[in-house]
Amino acid sequence: MAAPFFSSRRQNALPWSLSTRELLRPRRRLPIRHVSLTHESTLQNETVSFRKQLKDEAKQRRAAEEKASRDTGKNKARQLDRWELTVGIEIHAQLNTDRKLFSSECNVELDRSYNIDAIEGAATSINEEANSNVSVFDLALPGTQPIFQTGTVVPALRAALAFNCRVMSKSKFDRKHYFYPDQPAGYQITQFYEPFARGGSIIIYDHEGIAPEDGKFITVGIKQIQLEQDTAKTVHQPPSTSLLDFNRVSHPLIEIITLPQIHHPQTAAACVRKIQSVLQAVSAVTTGMEIGGLRADVNVSVRSRTGINKAVNSYAYEGITGLGQRTEIKNLSSFKAVEGAIIAERDRQIEVLEAGGKVEGETRGWTLGSTETKKLRAKEGEVDYRYMPDPDVAPLVIDPKLVDHISETLPMLPDESINNLVTVMGLTLKDAKTLVILDDGARLDYFDDILFEMKKDETVQEERHYAKTVANWVLHELGGLLRGSEQPFSENKVSAAAMASIVKHLIRGRITGSTAQQLLSMAFDGESRDIDTVIEDQNMWLEVLSREVYLTLAQDLVREHEKMVQQITVKKQHGKINWLLGQMMRKGEGKLEASKAEAVLREVLGVGEREK
């Protein structure tokens, strides 16, 4: 017997149960169509529901993470409400001198046989070949003695006077003993007990980046400034090799020690930045943190705000009582590192104290990008270093007349410069601040040189009438070319005289803005001809064009770009006027004045003047 059309196996395979008779009925398509659609709809609904479920779960996870982050932030805020951070800073800055601090009048040169040949000179160096400026004293060879170089006192005095310190008529040198490969003598010569300068202070303002909690400004006291010698530079070669460059040994340093009067990491970083700018302004140093000429150590402690935990708030420093146990984080080489290290150590100390532990006095390290500090060694004290007067170095006696002379000839400080640029020159605070700090003050010197060149022309108005324009071209126009070519300012080929000539012709209306930009670009690329000659040779003087010329150019543009004109006039997309204006200026081939061109273009478009 033949098998039926639909076998039982086939029927069981169907997701629904139907007899053969029902399937063969004339109306069989209706239930099939109905069931088929229902089946597909069910699958589609299941797919949509699953997708929605995944989205909902992801949304819930994000909400949970955000809540956890807010809770963490709230917990940290509550912690900071219970604990107060206190920071003191020690800054080591290499002085701007040609001679080393104690090195004798001869260097040593090691040949391949390691024979020592004496050669003349004991100079400081920054980027010289390793071990190319090393004296016999730097290597602590037997029988060598320190010979104080008096020229190193001058930049040190500039620094002390810039921070309003009292210069001591007599100071002494001490030996600070510790053993490390970068200190071949086994001790460092410094001024621990009787430094050459005491007292002093520095004011940091809100526009210089202090924490908002500190208000408009904060004054940080300076305990002392002392002279000392630098150590050798250690160059690590992983995994197990370290090389020593003795060029840096005995490079003159000053150590600036602030009082523990800083309570926010952001303000600490601003303080270091301000100290560096002051030192550079008075030519006390040649380099900053960016290339290792200035390094910072920070002393961090936290204390209970409520005063309940008296054991925590039992330390004192220079008359400031109720402090917590401090730890020191050494060798921070950037402003970001100063702020990051303080935050990490603050949080660590709070966690220790809130867990019932005790903060130990120790020296700790921190690397950029890390979220925690690491213990290096137990904190050394005065006894550990075995300070003693150096018997080989005579006391330093400073003539008051020298102090008076340096005080009278001290360059303008950053605060004075910024105030002068804003109140006298009419610059914005932002531009004034940028001029002062950019390129270690070199950009401000360039600005001053341009103003000096412009003053040579007796027909030029007072500085205030053009200083803002000069600043704009120095910071933004020239700055844009430097950024675009990735060149440092030190390689700038645009002389102050060339820039002065460009700006002078621009403000007098003899050339257009686009022509001025073209001239600046040519000078930046090394054009050797003077600016006036270039203008004459290439016929770049501004021709006073009639109103009809402007109208003709504007009307031609309107006809050529009907679609854009509709967007401007009908849809009120007035931002697109600038594009049309750019096209009009190009057609004018540098002969149009931008302000006149825009006014005529707006008149033709019927959109009125630009909103001010």
C-alpha positions as CSV (number, residue, x, y, z in Angstrom):
1,M,0.0,0.0,0.0
2,A,1.4,3.3,-1.0
3,A,2.4,5.6,1.8
4,P,0.1,8.6,2.5
5,F,1.1,12.0,1.1
6,F,1.9,13.2,4.6
7,S,3.6,10.5,6.7
8,S,3.4,10.6,10.5
9,R,7.1,11.5,10.6
10,R,6.4,14.5,8.4
11,Q,3.3,15.5,10.4
12,N,5.2,15.3,13.7
13,A,7.9,17.5,12.2
14,L,5.5,20.3,11.7
15,P,5.2,22.9,14.5
16,W,1.4,22.6,14.4
17,S,-1.0,19.6,13.9
18,L,-3.3,19.5,10.8
19,S,-5.0,16.6,9.1
20,T,-4.7,15.8,5.4
21,R,-8.3,16.7,4.8
22,E,-7.9,20.1,6.3
23,L,-4.9,20.8,4.2
24,L,-6.7,19.8,1.0
25,R,-9.8,22.0,1.7
26,P,-10.2,25.0,-0.7
27,R,-9.8,27.4,2.2
28,R,-6.6,25.7,3.3
29,R,-4.5,28.8,2.6
30,L,-6.2,31.0,5.1
31,P,-5.1,29.1,8.2
32,I,-1.7,28.4,6.7
33,R,-1.2,32.0,6.0
34,H,-2.5,33.0,9.4
35,V,-0.3,30.5,11.2
36,S,2.8,31.3,9.1
37,L,2.5,35.0,9.9
38,T,1.9,34.3,13.5
39,H,5.0,32.2,13.7
40,E,7.2,34.8,12.0
41,S,5.8,37.6,14.2
42,T,6.5,35.5,17.3
43,L,10.2,35.0,16.2
44,Q,10.5,38.7,15.4
45,N,9.0,39.7,18.7
46,E,11.4,37.4,20.5
47,T,14.4,38.9,18.6
48,V,13.3,42.5,19.4
49,S,12.7,41.5,23.1
50,F,16.2,40.0,23.4
51,R,17.8,43.0,21.8
52,K,15.9,45.3,24.1
53,Q,17.0,43.1,27.0
54,L,20.7,43.5,26.1
55,K,20.2,47.3,25.8
56,D,18.5,47.5,29.2
57,E,21.2,45.4,30.8
58,A,23.9,47.7,29.3
59,K,22.0,50.7,30.5
60,Q,21.7,49.2,34.0
61,R,25.4,48.5,34.1
62,R,26.3,52.1,33.1
63,A,23.9,53.4,35.7
64,A,25.5,51.2,38.3
65,E,29.0,52.3,37.3
66,E,28.0,56.0,37.4
67,K,26.4,55.5,40.8
68,A,29.5,53.7,42.1
69,S,31.6,56.6,40.7
70,R,29.4,59.1,42.4
71,D,29.4,57.2,45.6
72,T,33.2,57.0,45.4
73,G,33.4,60.7,44.8
74,K,31.0,61.4,47.7
75,N,33.0,59.1,50.0
76,K,36.2,60.9,49.0
77,A,34.5,64.2,49.5
78,R,33.4,63.1,53.0
79,Q,37.0,61.9,53.6
80,L,38.4,65.3,52.7
81,D,35.8,66.9,54.9
82,R,37.4,65.0,57.8
83,W,41.1,65.4,56.8
84,E,43.1,68.4,55.8
85,L,46.1,68.1,53.4
86,T,49.3,70.0,54.1
87,V,52.1,70.3,51.7
88,G,55.6,71.8,51.8
89,I,57.8,72.0,48.7
90,E,61.6,71.8,48.3
91,I,62.7,73.0,44.8
92,H,66.2,72.3,43.5
93,A,67.1,74.7,40.6
94,Q,70.3,74.8,38.6
95,L,71.8,78.3,38.6
96,N,72.7,80.2,35.5
97,T,76.4,80.2,35.8
98,D,79.4,79.3,33.6
99,R,81.4,77.8,36.4
100,K,80.8,74.9,38.8
101,L,80.3,75.7,42.5
102,F,83.4,74.1,44.0
103,S,85.3,72.6,41.1
104,S,89.0,73.7,40.6
105,E,90.3,75.5,37.6
106,C,90.9,72.3,35.6
107,N,88.9,69.6,34.0
108,V,90.0,66.0,33.6
109,E,89.8,64.1,30.4
110,L,89.8,60.3,30.4
111,D,91.3,58.6,27.4
112,R,90.7,55.0,26.4
113,S,93.6,53.9,28.7
114,Y,91.8,55.7,31.6
115,N,94.8,58.1,32.0
116,I,93.8,61.5,33.5
117,D,95.0,64.5,31.5
118,A,94.3,67.9,33.0
119,I,92.8,70.5,30.7
120,E,91.8,74.1,31.4
121,G,88.3,75.0,32.5
122,A,85.6,73.6,34.9
123,A,82.5,74.7,33.1
124,T,78.9,73.8,33.7
125,S,77.1,71.9,31.0
126,I,73.6,70.8,30.1
127,N,73.7,68.9,26.8
128,E,77.4,68.2,26.5
129,E,78.8,64.8,25.8
130,A,78.8,62.6,28.9
131,N,81.8,63.1,31.3
132,S,83.3,65.9,29.1
133,N,83.3,68.5,31.8
134,V,84.6,66.8,34.9
135,S,87.2,68.2,37.3
136,V,89.4,66.2,39.7
137,F,87.3,67.5,42.6
138,D,84.1,66.3,41.0
139,L,85.5,62.7,41.1
140,A,86.6,63.2,44.7
141,L,90.1,62.1,43.9
142,P,92.4,62.0,47.0
143,G,94.0,65.3,47.9
144,T,91.5,67.5,46.0
145,Q,89.8,70.3,47.8
146,P,86.8,72.6,47.0
147,I,87.5,76.0,45.6
148,F,84.4,78.3,45.8
149,Q,83.6,80.1,42.6
150,T,82.4,83.6,43.6
151,G,80.5,84.2,40.3
152,T,77.8,81.6,41.4
153,V,76.6,84.0,44.1
154,V,75.1,86.6,41.6
155,P,72.2,84.4,40.2
156,A,71.6,83.0,43.7
157,L,71.1,86.6,45.0
158,R,68.8,87.4,42.2
159,A,66.6,84.5,43.2
160,A,66.6,85.4,46.9
161,L,65.7,89.1,46.3
162,A,63.0,88.1,43.8
163,F,61.3,86.2,46.6
164,N,61.8,89.0,49.2
165,C,64.2,87.0,51.3
166,R,66.7,88.5,53.8
167,V,70.2,88.0,52.5
168,M,72.6,87.0,55.3
169,S,75.8,88.9,55.5
170,K,77.6,85.6,56.5
171,S,76.6,82.0,55.7
172,K,78.4,78.7,56.1
173,F,78.6,75.4,54.3
174,D,78.0,71.9,55.8
175,R,78.5,68.3,54.7
176,K,75.5,66.1,54.3
177,H,76.7,62.5,54.4
178,Y,75.1,59.7,52.4
179,F,76.4,57.0,50.2
180,Y,75.2,56.6,46.7
181,P,77.0,56.1,43.3
182,D,76.1,59.6,42.1
183,Q,77.9,61.2,45.0
184,P,81.6,60.1,44.8
185,A,82.7,62.0,47.9
186,G,80.2,60.3,50.1
187,Y,78.7,63.7,51.1
188,Q,77.1,66.7,49.5
189,I,78.2,70.3,50.3
190,T,75.2,72.3,51.3
191,Q,74.0,75.1,53.7
192,F,71.8,73.3,56.2
193,Y,72.4,75.3,59.4
194,E,73.3,78.8,58.1
195,P,71.9,79.4,54.6
196,F,72.7,82.6,52.6
197,A,69.0,83.7,52.5
198,R,66.0,83.4,55.0
199,G,62.4,84.3,55.1
200,G,60.6,85.5,52.0
201,S,57.3,84.6,50.3
202,I,55.6,84.1,47.0
203,I,52.0,85.1,46.0
204,I,50.1,82.9,43.6
205,Y,46.9,84.3,42.0
206,D,43.7,82.6,40.8
207,H,44.6,83.2,37.1
208,E,47.8,81.2,37.7
209,G,45.9,78.0,38.4
210,I,45.4,77.8,42.2
211,A,42.5,75.7,43.6
212,P,39.2,77.6,43.7
213,E,39.0,77.0,47.4
214,D,42.1,79.2,47.9
215,G,40.2,82.3,46.6
216,K,41.8,85.1,44.6
217,F,45.3,84.5,45.8
218,I,47.4,82.6,48.3
219,T,50.7,83.6,50.0
220,V,53.2,80.8,50.7
221,G,56.1,81.5,53.0
222,I,59.7,80.6,52.2
223,K,61.8,79.2,55.1
224,Q,65.2,79.6,53.4
225,I,67.2,79.4,50.2
226,Q,70.5,77.6,50.4
227,L,73.4,77.0,48.0
228,E,74.5,73.4,47.3
229,Q,76.2,71.3,44.8
230,D,74.4,68.9,42.4
231,T,75.1,65.2,42.0
232,A,76.0,63.1,39.0
233,K,73.3,62.1,36.6
234,T,72.4,58.4,36.6
235,V,71.4,56.9,33.3
236,H,69.7,53.5,33.7
237,Q,70.0,50.9,31.1
238,P,67.6,48.0,31.9
239,P,67.7,45.4,33.1
240,S,70.8,45.8,35.3
241,T,73.1,48.5,34.1
242,S,73.4,52.1,35.3
243,L,75.8,54.7,33.9
244,L,77.0,57.8,35.6
245,D,77.6,61.2,33.9
246,F,79.7,63.4,36.2
247,N,79.2,66.6,34.1
248,R,76.5,67.5,36.6
249,V,78.5,67.0,39.7
250,S,79.1,70.4,41.5
251,H,76.7,72.3,39.2
252,P,75.6,75.2,41.4
253,L,72.1,74.6,42.9
254,I,69.8,76.6,45.1
255,E,67.3,74.8,47.2
256,I,64.1,76.8,47.9
257,I,62.3,75.4,51.0
258,T,58.7,76.6,51.4
259,L,56.7,76.5,54.6
260,P,53.9,73.9,54.9
261,Q,51.1,76.3,54.0
262,I,49.6,74.6,50.9
263,H,46.4,72.6,51.3
264,H,45.5,71.6,47.7
265,P,47.4,69.6,45.1
266,Q,46.4,72.0,42.3
267,T,47.8,75.0,44.3
268,A,51.1,73.1,44.9
269,A,51.6,72.6,41.2
270,A,50.8,76.3,40.6
271,C,53.3,77.3,43.2
272,V,56.1,75.3,41.5
273,R,55.1,76.8,38.2
274,K,55.2,80.3,39.6
275,I,58.6,79.8,41.3
276,Q,60.0,78.6,38.0
277,S,58.7,81.6,36.1
278,V,60.1,84.0,38.7
279,L,63.6,82.3,38.5
280,Q,63.5,82.5,34.7
281,A,62.4,86.1,34.7
282,V,65.4,87.3,36.8
283,S,67.9,85.0,34.9
284,A,68.7,83.0,38.0
285,V,68.3,79.7,36.0
286,T,68.7,78.7,32.4
287,T,66.3,75.8,32.1
288,G,63.1,74.6,33.7
289,M,61.5,71.3,34.6
290,E,61.0,70.3,31.0
291,I,64.7,69.5,30.5
292,G,65.8,68.8,34.1
293,G,67.0,72.2,35.3
294,L,64.5,72.2,38.1
295,R,63.3,69.4,40.3
296,A,60.8,69.3,43.2
297,D,60.4,67.2,46.3
298,V,57.1,67.5,48.1
299,N,56.4,66.8,51.8
300,V,52.9,65.6,52.3
301,S,50.9,65.1,55.5
302,V,47.2,65.0,56.5
303,R,45.7,66.0,59.8
304,S,42.2,65.6,61.4
305,R,40.0,68.6,60.8
306,T,38.0,67.7,64.0
307,G,41.0,67.5,66.2
308,I,39.7,64.4,67.8
309,N,42.7,62.3,66.9
310,K,45.4,64.2,68.8
311,A,48.0,61.5,68.1
312,V,47.8,62.3,64.4
313,N,48.0,66.1,64.8
314,S,51.1,66.0,67.0
315,Y,53.8,67.3,64.7
316,A,55.2,70.8,64.2
317,Y,57.4,72.5,61.7
318,E,58.8,76.1,61.9
319,G,56.2,77.2,64.4
320,I,53.3,75.6,62.5
321,T,51.7,73.1,65.0
322,G,49.1,70.4,64.8
323,L,50.5,68.7,61.7
324,G,50.4,65.1,60.7
325,Q,53.4,62.8,60.1
326,R,54.9,63.8,56.8
327,T,56.3,61.7,54.0
328,E,58.6,63.0,51.3
329,I,58.2,62.3,47.6
330,K,61.4,63.0,45.7
331,N,62.5,64.0,42.2
332,L,59.3,65.2,40.6
333,S,60.1,66.6,37.2
334,S,56.9,68.1,35.9
335,F,54.0,70.2,37.2
336,K,51.6,67.4,36.5
337,A,53.8,65.0,38.5
338,V,53.7,67.3,41.5
339,E,49.9,67.4,41.5
340,G,49.5,63.7,40.8
341,A,52.0,62.5,43.4
342,I,50.3,64.7,46.1
343,I,46.9,63.3,45.3
344,A,48.1,59.7,45.4
345,E,50.0,60.2,48.7
346,R,47.1,62.1,50.3
347,D,44.6,59.4,49.5
348,R,47.0,56.7,50.8
349,Q,47.6,58.4,54.1
350,I,43.8,58.9,54.7
351,E,43.2,55.3,54.0
352,V,45.9,54.2,56.4
353,L,44.6,56.5,59.2
354,E,40.9,55.6,58.7
355,A,41.8,51.9,58.9
356,G,43.4,52.6,62.3
357,G,47.0,52.5,61.1
358,K,49.8,54.9,61.5
359,V,51.6,57.0,58.8
360,E,55.3,56.3,58.9
361,G,57.9,59.0,58.1
362,E,59.5,57.8,54.9
363,T,60.8,58.7,51.5
364,R,58.5,57.6,48.7
365,G,58.6,57.5,44.9
366,W,56.0,58.2,42.2
367,T,55.9,57.7,38.5
368,L,53.8,59.7,36.0
369,G,50.5,58.0,35.4
370,S,50.6,56.0,38.6
371,T,47.8,56.1,41.2
372,E,49.9,55.3,44.2
373,T,53.3,56.1,45.7
374,K,55.8,53.5,46.6
375,K,58.1,53.3,49.6
376,L,61.8,53.8,48.8
377,R,63.3,54.0,52.2
378,A,62.8,55.1,55.8
379,K,62.9,58.9,56.1
380,E,66.4,60.1,57.0
381,G,66.7,62.8,59.7
382,E,69.3,65.3,60.7
383,V,71.1,62.6,62.7
384,D,71.1,60.1,59.8
385,Y,72.8,62.6,57.5
386,R,75.5,63.4,60.1
387,Y,75.6,67.1,59.2
388,M,78.8,68.8,60.1
389,P,80.5,72.1,59.1
390,D,82.7,71.7,56.1
391,P,86.3,72.4,57.2
392,D,87.5,72.9,53.7
393,V,85.1,75.7,52.7
394,A,85.4,79.2,54.3
395,P,82.3,81.1,55.4
396,L,80.6,83.1,52.6
397,V,80.6,86.8,53.3
398,I,78.3,89.0,51.1
399,D,78.9,92.7,50.8
400,P,75.7,94.7,51.3
401,K,76.7,96.9,48.4
402,L,76.5,93.9,46.1
403,V,73.0,93.1,47.4
404,D,71.9,96.7,46.9
405,H,73.2,96.7,43.3
406,I,71.5,93.5,42.3
407,S,68.3,94.7,43.9
408,E,68.3,97.9,41.9
409,T,69.1,96.2,38.6
410,L,66.7,93.2,39.1
411,P,64.5,92.6,36.0
412,M,60.8,93.1,36.1
413,L,59.1,90.1,37.8
414,P,56.2,88.2,36.2
415,D,53.5,89.8,38.3
416,E,54.7,93.3,37.3
417,S,55.0,92.3,33.7
418,I,51.5,91.0,33.5
419,N,50.1,94.0,35.3
420,N,52.0,96.3,32.9
421,L,50.8,94.5,29.8
422,V,47.1,94.6,31.0
423,T,46.9,98.2,32.5
424,V,49.4,100.0,30.2
425,M,49.4,98.1,27.0
426,G,45.7,97.1,27.0
427,L,46.2,93.4,26.5
428,T,43.8,90.8,27.9
429,L,44.9,89.0,31.0
430,K,45.0,85.7,29.0
431,D,47.3,87.1,26.4
432,A,49.5,88.9,29.0
433,K,49.9,85.7,31.0
434,T,50.7,83.7,27.8
435,L,53.4,86.2,26.7
436,V,55.1,86.0,30.1
437,I,55.3,82.3,30.5
438,L,55.7,81.2,26.9
439,D,59.2,79.9,25.8
440,D,60.7,80.7,29.2
441,G,60.1,84.4,28.6
442,A,61.6,84.6,25.1
443,R,58.3,85.4,23.5
444,L,57.9,88.4,25.8
445,D,61.4,89.6,24.9
446,Y,60.5,89.3,21.2
447,F,57.3,91.3,21.9
448,D,59.4,94.0,23.5
449,D,61.9,94.1,20.7
450,I,59.0,94.6,18.2
451,L,57.7,97.5,20.2
452,F,61.2,99.0,20.3
453,E,61.5,98.8,16.5
454,M,58.1,100.4,16.0
455,K,59.1,103.3,18.3
456,K,61.9,104.2,15.9
457,D,59.3,105.6,13.6
458,E,58.3,108.9,15.1
459,T,54.9,108.9,13.3
460,V,53.8,105.7,15.1
461,Q,51.2,106.4,17.9
462,E,51.6,105.5,21.5
463,E,52.2,101.8,22.4
464,R,48.7,101.3,23.7
465,H,47.3,101.9,20.3
466,Y,49.1,99.0,18.6
467,A,50.4,96.7,21.5
468,K,47.3,94.6,21.3
469,T,47.8,94.0,17.6
470,V,51.5,93.2,18.1
471,A,50.6,90.7,20.8
472,N,47.9,89.1,18.5
473,W,50.5,88.6,15.7
474,V,53.2,87.3,18.1
475,L,50.9,84.8,19.8
476,H,48.4,83.8,17.2
477,E,49.6,84.5,13.7
478,L,53.3,83.6,14.3
479,G,52.2,81.0,16.9
480,G,50.1,79.2,14.2
481,L,53.0,79.0,11.8
482,L,55.3,77.6,14.6
483,R,52.7,75.0,15.5
484,G,52.0,74.1,11.9
485,S,55.7,73.5,11.2
486,E,56.3,71.9,14.6
487,Q,59.3,74.3,15.1
488,P,60.4,75.7,18.5
489,F,60.3,79.4,18.9
490,S,64.1,79.4,19.1
491,E,64.2,78.6,15.3
492,N,61.9,81.6,14.4
493,K,63.3,83.4,11.4
494,V,61.0,86.4,11.5
495,S,63.1,89.2,12.9
496,A,61.6,91.8,15.3
497,A,62.2,94.5,12.6
498,A,60.3,92.4,10.0
499,M,57.3,91.8,12.3
500,A,57.3,95.5,13.3
501,S,57.1,96.5,9.6
502,I,54.3,94.1,8.8
503,V,52.2,95.3,11.8
504,K,53.0,99.0,11.2
505,H,51.7,98.8,7.5
506,L,48.7,96.8,8.6
507,I,47.5,99.3,11.3
508,R,48.1,102.2,8.9
509,G,45.9,100.5,6.3
510,R,48.7,100.3,3.7
511,I,48.2,96.5,3.3
512,T,45.3,94.2,3.9
513,G,45.2,91.4,6.6
514,S,45.6,88.7,4.0
515,T,48.7,90.5,2.6
516,A,50.1,90.8,6.1
517,Q,49.7,87.1,6.6
518,Q,51.3,86.4,3.2
519,L,54.3,88.6,4.1
520,L,54.7,86.9,7.5
521,S,54.6,83.5,5.9
522,M,57.4,84.6,3.5
523,A,59.5,85.9,6.3
524,F,58.9,82.7,8.3
525,D,60.2,80.7,5.4
526,G,63.4,82.7,5.3
527,E,62.7,85.6,2.9
528,S,65.9,87.6,2.9
529,R,64.5,90.9,1.5
530,D,63.1,93.5,3.9
531,I,59.4,93.8,4.0
532,D,59.1,97.1,2.2
533,T,61.1,95.7,-0.7
534,V,58.9,92.6,-1.0
535,I,55.8,94.8,-1.0
536,E,57.2,97.0,-3.8
537,D,58.5,94.1,-5.9
538,Q,55.2,92.2,-5.8
539,N,52.9,95.2,-5.9
540,M,51.2,94.4,-2.6
541,W,50.4,97.9,-1.5
542,L,46.7,98.3,-0.8
543,E,44.8,100.1,-3.6
544,V,41.8,102.1,-2.4
545,L,39.0,100.6,-4.5
546,S,35.7,102.3,-5.2
547,R,32.4,101.2,-3.7
548,E,31.4,100.1,-7.2
549,V,34.2,97.5,-7.3
550,Y,33.0,96.0,-4.0
551,L,29.4,96.0,-5.2
552,T,30.3,94.2,-8.5
553,L,32.2,91.5,-6.7
554,A,29.4,90.9,-4.2
555,Q,26.7,90.8,-6.8
556,D,28.7,88.4,-9.0
557,L,29.0,86.1,-6.0
558,V,25.3,86.2,-5.2
559,R,24.5,85.2,-8.8
560,E,27.0,82.3,-8.7
561,H,25.8,80.9,-5.4
562,E,22.0,81.2,-5.5
563,K,21.5,78.1,-3.4
564,M,23.7,79.3,-0.6
565,V,22.1,82.8,-0.8
566,Q,18.7,81.2,-0.2
567,Q,20.0,79.3,2.8
568,I,21.3,82.7,4.2
569,T,18.3,84.9,3.4
570,V,15.4,82.4,3.8
571,K,16.7,79.9,6.3
572,K,18.6,82.5,8.2
573,Q,21.9,80.5,8.2
574,H,24.0,83.7,8.6
575,G,27.1,81.7,9.5
576,K,27.5,80.9,5.9
577,I,28.2,84.6,5.1
578,N,31.8,84.0,6.1
579,W,32.2,81.5,3.3
580,L,31.0,83.9,0.8
581,L,33.2,86.6,2.3
582,G,36.2,84.4,1.9
583,Q,35.4,83.8,-1.8
584,M,35.0,87.6,-2.3
585,M,38.4,88.2,-0.6
586,R,40.0,85.7,-2.9
587,K,38.5,87.3,-6.0
588,G,39.9,90.6,-4.8
589,E,43.4,89.1,-4.9
590,G,44.5,90.8,-1.7
591,K,43.2,94.3,-2.7
592,L,40.1,94.3,-0.6
593,E,39.6,95.5,3.0
594,A,37.8,92.8,4.9
595,S,35.5,95.2,6.9
596,K,34.4,97.0,3.7
597,A,33.9,93.7,1.8
598,E,31.7,92.3,4.6
599,A,29.6,95.4,4.9
600,V,28.9,95.5,1.1
601,L,28.2,91.8,1.0
602,R,25.7,92.0,3.8
603,E,24.1,95.0,2.1
604,V,23.6,93.0,-1.1
605,L,22.3,90.0,0.8
606,G,19.9,92.2,2.8
607,V,20.8,90.7,6.1
608,G,22.0,93.8,8.0
609,E,25.2,94.4,10.0
610,R,26.9,91.7,12.1
611,E,25.6,91.5,15.6
612,K,28.2,92.7,18.1
